Amino acid sequence: MLSYPSGMTVSSRALGLLADALRAHRNQRATRWRKLSAGRQALLVVAYLRKGETYADLACGFEIGTSTVYRYVREALALLAAMAPTLEQAIEVASRKAFVIVDGSLLRIDRVGMASGRDRPYYSGKHKAHGLNVQVIADPVGRLVWISPPLPGARHDMGAARDHGIIEALTAHEIPAVADTAYQGAGPMVAVPQRRRRIDPDTGRYRRLSRNQREVNAAHARRRGPGERVNAELKNWKVLRKIRSCPARAAELVAAVQTLMIANG
């Protein structure tokens, strides 16, 4: 195999965070020797997450075995997932913001059992693809606050937000939030756009919104814009564009990426 130098758009702070966690873990376990230093192992793991490199490609580039790459990646993912914030910690951060943006995102997967309809819970009719539903909370300037553990892709955004306790936590702490029409009926703390009026029985078409309603929707869309950027940044971690591991292990993967995204600033 051939190897070549490359680059990644990841801050040195995120890399340093992972390297420090690996050094502390090695000291705790009294590890005497490793093929790669903690810094090189951190670089390997960030390359896996950010660029979606395969184990074989990473093994060639770092001149180690594929089984060693696997062990290094699993070890680092567990450490990163343990550092991910909980919903309670995220709500504490959100309470200091003017408002937060709540949105759902589908992470596509390809390892789904198709026998006996086992794939149906993971099939999203909206996206016409199998995937996992994650709920994303962002602040008004587009910084990540929290990513929920994944649920099967067929789960509606509103149901997923309630399952994770997001709606109840926002209401209990009186934190204003903006969201799209999928969160209709979430309560007074969650603002959603004006929906189209009911169908006109004479024409059979939806009645048009008034000028004031369209202006309200435009202002609402501008407030939600930074949240869309967070979802786009989430998909920039190429390992999440199409998750090839077992869906049961996706929660650790999402939590690890969340830790690096927050450190990335």
C-alpha positions in Angstrom: 0.0 0.0 0.0 1.0 3.6 -0.6 0.9 6.3 2.1 0.9 10.1 1.7 0.7 13.2 4.0 -2.6 14.8 4.5 -4.3 17.5 6.7 -7.4 17.8 8.8 -9.5 20.8 9.9 -9.4 20.0 13.6 -8.0 22.3 16.3 -4.9 21.4 18.2 -7.0 21.9 21.4 -9.2 18.9 20.5 -6.1 16.8 19.7 -4.4 17.8 23.0 -7.5 17.0 25.0 -7.5 13.4 23.6 -3.7 13.0 24.0 -3.9 14.2 27.7 -6.7 11.7 28.4 -4.7 8.9 26.8 -1.6 9.8 28.8 -3.6 9.8 32.0 -5.2 6.4 31.1 -1.8 4.9 30.4 -0.3 6.2 33.7 -3.3 4.8 35.5 -2.8 1.4 33.9 1.0 1.6 34.4 1.6 0.9 30.7 5.3 0.4 30.1 5.5 0.5 26.3 3.3 1.2 23.3 4.0 1.2 19.6 2.7 4.7 19.3 3.0 7.6 21.7 -0.2 9.1 23.2 0.0 12.0 20.8 0.3 9.8 17.8 -2.5 7.6 19.0 -4.7 10.7 19.4 -3.8 11.7 15.9 -4.7 8.3 14.6 -8.1 8.4 16.3 -8.9 11.9 15.1 -8.1 10.9 11.6 -10.4 7.9 11.9 -13.3 10.1 13.2 -12.8 13.2 11.0 -11.8 11.5 7.7 -13.5 8.1 8.0 -10.3 6.3 7.2 -10.4 2.5 7.3 -8.3 0.5 9.7 -6.2 -0.9 6.9 -5.4 2.7 5.6 -4.5 3.9 9.1 -2.4 0.8 9.7 -0.4 1.6 6.6 0.0 5.3 7.4 1.1 4.7 11.0 3.1 1.6 10.3 1.3 -0.6 12.8 -1.1 -3.6 12.5 -4.8 -3.4 11.8 -5.6 -5.1 15.1 -3.5 -2.5 16.9 -5.4 0.2 15.2 -8.7 -1.4 16.3 -7.6 -1.5 19.9 -6.3 2.1 19.8 -9.6 3.3 18.4 -11.8 1.4 20.8 -9.7 2.6 23.8 -9.9 6.3 22.7 -13.6 6.2 21.9 -14.4 4.9 25.4 -12.3 7.8 27.0 -14.0 10.4 24.8 -17.5 9.1 25.4 -16.9 9.2 29.2 -16.1 12.9 28.8 -19.2 13.8 26.9 -21.7 16.1 28.8 -24.9 14.8 30.2 -28.3 16.4 29.5 -28.2 18.0 33.0 -24.8 19.6 32.3 -26.1 20.8 28.9 -29.2 22.4 30.5 -26.9 24.2 32.9 -25.0 25.6 30.0 -28.2 26.4 28.1 -29.7 28.3 31.1 -26.9 30.9 30.6 -27.9 31.5 26.9 -30.6 33.9 25.5 -32.2 30.9 23.8 -31.2 27.5 22.3 -31.9 25.8 19.0 -33.2 22.3 19.0 -33.1 20.2 15.8 -33.0 16.6 14.8 -30.5 14.9 12.4 -30.4 11.5 10.7 -27.1 9.6 10.8 -27.2 6.9 8.1 -26.2 3.3 8.8 -25.7 0.3 6.6 -25.4 -2.6 9.1 -29.1 -3.4 9.7 -30.6 -6.8 9.9 -33.2 -7.1 7.1 -34.8 -10.4 8.2 -38.3 -10.5 9.8 -38.7 -6.7 9.4 -35.9 -5.9 11.9 -34.8 -3.0 9.7 -38.2 -1.2 10.0 -37.4 0.8 13.2 -34.3 2.2 11.5 -36.0 3.3 8.3 -36.8 7.0 8.1 -39.7 7.7 5.7 -38.7 11.4 5.6 -35.1 10.7 4.4 -35.9 7.4 2.6 -32.9 5.7 4.2 -32.0 3.7 7.2 -30.4 5.6 10.0 -30.3 6.8 13.6 -32.1 9.9 15.0 -30.0 12.3 17.2 -31.3 15.5 18.8 -28.9 18.4 18.6 -29.0 21.5 20.9 -27.0 24.5 19.8 -26.6 28.1 21.2 -27.6 31.3 19.3 -24.2 31.7 17.6 -23.9 28.1 16.4 -21.9 26.4 19.1 -22.7 22.8 20.1 -24.3 22.4 23.5 -25.4 18.7 23.4 -26.1 15.7 21.2 -28.5 13.1 22.4 -27.8 9.3 22.3 -29.1 7.9 19.0 -32.5 6.4 18.6 -33.8 4.3 15.6 -34.3 6.5 12.6 -38.1 5.9 12.3 -38.6 7.8 15.6 -40.1 11.3 15.0 -38.1 14.3 16.2 -40.8 15.3 18.7 -41.0 11.8 20.2 -37.2 11.6 20.4 -37.0 14.9 22.2 -39.6 13.8 24.7 -37.9 10.4 25.1 -34.6 12.1 26.0 -36.3 14.5 28.4 -35.3 17.6 26.4 -38.7 19.2 26.3 -39.4 18.7 30.0 -36.0 20.0 30.9 -36.4 23.2 28.8 -39.9 23.8 30.3 -38.7 23.1 33.9 -35.8 25.5 33.7 -37.8 28.0 31.5 -35.2 28.1 28.7 -36.6 29.6 25.5 -35.9 27.4 22.4 -36.6 27.6 18.7 -37.3 24.6 16.5 -38.9 23.6 13.2 -42.5 22.4 12.7 -41.6 18.9 13.7 -41.7 20.1 17.3 -45.3 21.5 17.1 -47.0 21.2 20.4 -43.8 21.1 22.5 -45.1 23.7 24.8 -44.8 27.5 25.4 -40.9 27.5 25.7 -40.4 26.0 22.2 -41.2 28.5 19.3 -42.0 26.9 16.0 -42.9 28.5 12.6 -46.4 29.4 11.5 -47.9 26.4 9.7 -49.8 26.6 6.5 -53.5 27.2 6.9 -56.0 24.4 6.3 -57.0 23.4 2.8 -59.6 25.6 1.2 -62.7 23.5 0.4 -63.4 25.5 -2.7 -60.0 25.3 -4.4 -58.5 22.2 -2.7 -55.3 24.0 -2.0 -53.7 25.2 1.2 -54.6 28.8 2.1 -51.7 31.2 1.8 -50.1 32.7 4.9 -50.6 36.3 5.6 -47.8 38.8 5.1 -47.2 39.1 8.8 -47.0 35.3 9.2 -44.5 35.1 6.4 -42.3 37.7 8.1 -42.5 35.9 11.4 -41.4 32.7 9.6 -38.5 34.5 8.0 -37.3 35.9 11.3 -37.7 32.5 12.9 -35.6 30.9 10.1 -32.8 33.4 10.7 -32.8 32.4 14.4 -32.6 28.7 13.5 -29.8 29.2 11.0 -26.9 28.7 13.4 -28.4 25.3 14.5 -28.3 24.1 10.9 -24.6 24.9 10.8 -24.0 22.7 13.8 -25.8 19.8 12.0 -23.5 20.4 9.0 -20.4 20.4 11.2 -21.6 17.1 12.7 -21.7 15.5 9.2 -18.1 16.9 8.6 -16.9 14.1 10.8 -17.0 11.6 8.0 -17.3 8.5 10.2 -20.9 9.7 10.9 -21.9 10.2 7.3 -22.6 6.5 7.1 -22.0 4.5 10.3 -20.6 1.1 9.4 -20.5 -0.3 12.9 -23.3 -2.0 14.8 -26.1 0.4 15.6 -25.8 -0.6 19.3 -22.3 0.9 19.3 -23.2 4.1 17.7 -23.9 5.9 21.0 -20.2 5.7 21.9 -19.2 7.0 18.5 -21.6 9.9 18.7 -20.5 10.8 22.2 -16.8 10.7 21.2 -17.4 13.1 18.3 -19.5 15.4 20.6 -16.5 15.7 23.0 -14.2 16.7 20.2 -16.7 19.1 18.6 -17.1 20.9 22.0 -13.3 21.0 22.4 -12.9 22.2 18.8 -14.9 25.3 19.8 
